[in-house]
Amino acid sequence: MYEGVVQNLIDELGRLPGVGPKSAQRIAFHLLAADVDDVRRLVSALTEVKEKVRFCATCGNVAEDELCRICLDQRRDPSILCVVEEPKDVVAIERTREYRGRYHVLGGAISPIEGVGPDELRVRELMSRLADGTVTELILATDPNLEGEATATYLARMVASLGLRVTRLASGLPVGGDLEYADEVTLGRAFEGRRSLDV
């Protein structure tokens, strides 16, 4: 344990996802040893991102304006909607250059253990987007883990009466993994081989 502001910095860094106590301590001491201008740039970048970045009013992706660049792109196919858990998943899919439809970001996955149910996700907004009949295919691209599978199954049941083609990403993605860590080839093949979900 350190005293005062150093311990406060370590504690705050330790609250970041994936940063344990030892990593938080290493980062804190790196920042203490770093040039003042480097630290100011980091503080400025953090402040600016909090002031300027929000979530797209339509899809929930990160955006600096009301709508994200993907929702503003008229060349995207509005009849195909890909549902993902987080904005980082949109980036992973975009890297494949295989998908030209639109997205819907849920903001997480159903996880009863963590107290996350459908009401904590952007499911109502999804159903509103599907109501006008523009979307003909719904791709459920949630993570291939227990929570992602539960979320995909729940959504497939929710939209069953809408007459949509509901697909799920094909094999090639490791079970228990996250989309953001998949390489472009694996994720591209998963898109090419997506399958219908039987509910």
Protein Blocks (a to p, Z undefined) as FASTA:
>chain_A
ZZhjlmmmmmmmmmpghiafklmmmmmmmmmmpcfklmmmmmmmmmmmmmmpccdfklop
acfbfbdfklmmmkbcfkbccddfblklmmmmmmnomaccdcddehiacdfknopafklp
cklmmmmmmmnomambdcdfbdfbfklmmmmmmmmmmmmmnopacddddehiaghiafkl
pcfklmmmmmmmgccddZZ
